[in-house]
């Protein structure tokens, strides 16, 4: 699968990147994608929600009325969940929402996501670049040259680049990550995925295992 390599001015360099069919052109497995995205979102949840139960409510422990003869249901504590101001019954408690998935399924999900984007013509291959200084205008100039200033864009670098990362940090709807941080959710959440040449080998190596 051949894709033109562009420079930061949005012009064709005349070179072609050969994208592996085993990574960018497989039959997407929608259930694997669903599970991987579900796990990613579940892992973002803090799980610190908590409501007070009857044992944690401040209030008298005196029996509020006699057991029999009132014509109404028996009641022993004003802190019961059936009364206003009482504890909540079966309320949320702190818990861990994360769950495990095996590595082969996660690889399949990422390959499926990349194949979906490739099928939508939403993958751009860009030659490696760097900035001499950390300026947001340098990064926005690249987006404008690639006609991506109004798109949610994911840039995938081969290795950490502090200048590029810091220059992009204040740009809305744009995220810069390294190939090792690539996830199914981030791929699908982006309108356009921009892969730098230096990231291709790492992506294909990691996902072809």
C-alpha positions as CSV (number, residue, x, y, z in Angstrom):
1,X,0.0,0.0,0.0
2,X,1.8,3.1,-1.3
3,X,1.2,6.6,0.2
4,X,2.8,9.8,-0.8
5,X,5.2,11.4,1.7
6,X,4.5,15.1,2.2
7,X,6.8,17.8,3.7
8,X,5.8,20.3,6.3
9,X,4.7,22.7,3.6
10,X,2.2,20.2,2.4
11,X,4.0,19.4,-0.8
12,X,4.8,16.0,-2.3
13,X,8.4,15.0,-1.7
14,X,8.3,12.5,-4.6
15,X,8.8,9.6,-2.2
16,X,6.3,6.9,-1.4
17,X,5.8,5.2,2.0
18,X,5.0,1.5,1.8
19,X,2.3,0.8,4.4
20,X,2.1,-2.9,5.5
21,X,-1.1,-4.6,4.4
22,X,-0.9,-6.6,7.6
23,X,-1.3,-3.5,9.6
24,X,-3.2,-0.9,7.4
25,X,-5.3,-3.1,5.2
26,X,-6.8,-5.9,7.3
27,X,-10.5,-6.7,7.6
28,X,-11.4,-4.7,10.7
29,X,-12.6,-6.6,13.8
30,X,-15.3,-4.4,15.2
31,X,-15.7,-6.3,18.5
32,X,-12.0,-6.1,19.2
33,X,-12.2,-2.3,18.6
34,X,-15.2,-2.1,20.9
35,X,-13.4,-3.9,23.7
36,X,-10.2,-1.9,23.4
37,X,-12.0,1.4,23.4
38,X,-14.2,0.3,26.3
39,X,-11.1,-0.6,28.3
40,X,-9.4,2.7,27.5
41,X,-12.5,4.7,28.7
42,X,-12.9,2.5,31.8
43,X,-9.3,3.1,32.8
44,X,-10.0,6.8,32.7
45,X,-12.6,6.5,35.4
46,X,-11.3,7.4,38.9
47,X,-14.0,5.3,40.7
48,X,-13.9,7.6,43.7
49,X,-17.7,8.1,43.8
50,X,-19.2,7.6,47.3
51,X,-22.5,8.4,49.0
52,X,-23.2,8.1,52.7
53,X,-25.1,5.1,54.0
54,X,-27.2,4.9,57.2
55,X,-24.2,4.0,59.4
56,X,-22.4,7.2,58.2
57,X,-25.2,9.7,58.7
58,X,-25.3,11.9,61.8
59,X,-28.5,11.5,63.8
60,X,-30.2,10.1,66.8
61,X,-30.3,6.3,67.3
62,X,-33.5,6.5,69.3
63,X,-36.4,4.5,68.0
64,X,-38.6,7.2,66.5
65,X,-42.0,5.6,67.3
66,X,-43.4,2.6,69.0
67,X,-43.3,-0.7,67.2
68,X,-47.1,-1.4,67.1
69,X,-50.3,0.4,67.1
70,X,-49.5,3.4,64.9
71,X,-51.2,2.0,61.7
72,X,-48.0,2.6,59.7
73,X,-44.9,0.6,59.0
74,X,-42.5,-0.1,61.8
75,X,-39.4,2.2,61.9
76,X,-36.4,2.1,64.1
77,X,-34.0,4.8,63.0
78,X,-34.3,8.3,61.5
79,X,-31.2,7.5,59.5
80,X,-33.0,4.9,57.4
81,X,-32.9,5.5,53.7
82,X,-36.7,5.7,53.5
83,X,-36.7,9.1,55.4
84,X,-35.6,12.5,54.2
85,X,-32.0,13.1,55.3
86,X,-31.4,9.4,55.8
87,X,-28.6,7.4,54.3
88,X,-28.7,6.3,50.6
89,X,-29.6,2.7,50.0
90,X,-27.3,0.8,47.7
91,X,-25.4,4.0,46.8
92,X,-22.1,4.1,44.8
93,X,-19.0,2.9,46.5
94,X,-15.3,3.4,45.5
95,X,-14.3,0.8,42.9
96,X,-11.9,0.1,40.2
97,X,-13.4,0.0,36.7
98,X,-10.3,-1.3,34.9
99,X,-10.3,-4.8,33.3
100,X,-7.7,-6.8,31.4
101,X,-7.4,-7.6,27.7
102,X,-4.8,-9.9,26.1
103,X,-2.1,-8.4,24.0
104,X,-3.1,-10.1,20.8
105,X,-6.6,-8.6,21.0
106,X,-5.3,-5.1,21.6
107,X,-2.9,-5.4,18.6
108,X,-5.8,-6.6,16.5
109,X,-7.9,-3.6,17.6
110,X,-5.2,-1.1,16.8
111,X,-4.6,-2.7,13.4
112,X,-8.4,-2.6,12.8
113,X,-8.5,1.1,13.7
114,X,-5.6,1.9,11.4
115,X,-7.2,-0.1,8.6
116,X,-10.4,1.8,9.1
117,X,-8.6,5.2,8.8
118,X,-6.6,4.0,5.8
119,X,-9.9,2.9,4.1
120,X,-11.3,6.4,4.8
121,X,-8.2,8.1,3.3
122,X,-7.7,9.7,6.7
123,X,-4.0,8.8,7.1
124,X,-1.2,11.3,6.0
125,X,2.5,10.4,6.0
126,X,4.8,13.3,6.8
127,X,8.5,13.5,6.6
128,X,10.3,13.9,10.0
129,X,10.7,17.4,11.1
130,X,11.8,19.5,14.1
131,X,11.5,23.1,15.2
132,X,14.4,25.3,16.3
133,X,12.3,27.0,18.9
134,X,9.1,26.3,20.8
135,X,6.5,28.5,19.1
136,X,2.9,27.6,18.6
137,X,2.8,29.5,15.3
138,X,5.4,27.1,13.9
139,X,3.0,24.2,14.5
140,X,-0.1,26.0,13.3
141,X,1.8,26.8,10.0
142,X,2.2,23.0,9.5
143,X,-1.5,22.4,10.1
144,X,-2.4,25.2,7.7
145,X,-0.1,23.8,5.0
146,X,-1.6,20.3,5.4
147,X,-5.2,21.9,5.5
148,X,-5.9,20.4,8.9
149,X,-6.4,23.5,10.9
150,X,-10.2,22.7,11.3
151,X,-9.8,19.0,11.8
152,X,-9.2,16.9,14.9
153,X,-5.7,15.7,14.2
154,X,-3.4,13.1,15.8
155,X,0.3,13.4,15.1
156,X,2.4,10.3,15.7
157,X,6.1,10.8,16.2
158,X,8.8,8.1,16.0
159,X,10.4,9.3,19.2
160,X,9.8,12.0,21.8
161,X,10.4,15.5,20.4
162,X,10.1,18.2,23.1
163,X,10.0,21.2,20.7
164,X,7.2,19.7,18.6
165,X,5.2,18.6,21.6
166,X,5.4,21.9,23.4
167,X,4.6,23.9,20.2
168,X,1.4,21.9,19.8
169,X,0.3,22.0,23.4
170,X,-1.9,25.1,23.0
171,X,-3.5,24.1,19.7
172,X,-7.0,22.8,20.2
173,X,-8.3,19.6,18.6
174,X,-4.7,18.4,18.0
175,X,-2.6,15.9,19.9
176,X,1.0,14.8,19.5
177,X,2.1,11.4,20.7
178,X,4.9,8.9,20.1
179,X,4.3,5.5,18.3
180,X,4.6,3.7,21.6
181,X,1.6,5.7,23.0
182,X,-0.7,4.8,20.1
183,X,-4.1,3.5,21.1
184,X,-7.3,2.4,19.4
185,X,-9.3,5.2,21.0
186,X,-6.9,7.9,20.0
187,X,-6.8,6.7,16.4
188,X,-10.6,6.6,16.0
189,X,-11.1,9.8,17.9
190,X,-9.0,11.7,15.4
191,X,-10.4,13.0,12.1
192,X,-7.0,12.7,10.5
193,X,-4.0,10.7,11.6
194,X,-0.6,12.1,10.6
195,X,2.2,9.5,10.7
196,X,5.8,10.7,10.6
197,X,8.1,8.6,8.6
198,X,10.1,7.7,11.7
199,X,7.0,6.3,13.4
200,X,6.1,3.8,10.6
201,X,8.8,1.2,11.3
202,X,8.0,1.2,15.1
203,X,4.2,0.9,14.5
204,X,4.6,-1.9,12.0
205,X,7.1,-3.7,14.2
206,X,4.9,-3.5,17.3
207,X,1.7,-4.6,15.6
208,X,3.2,-7.3,13.5
209,X,4.3,-9.4,16.4
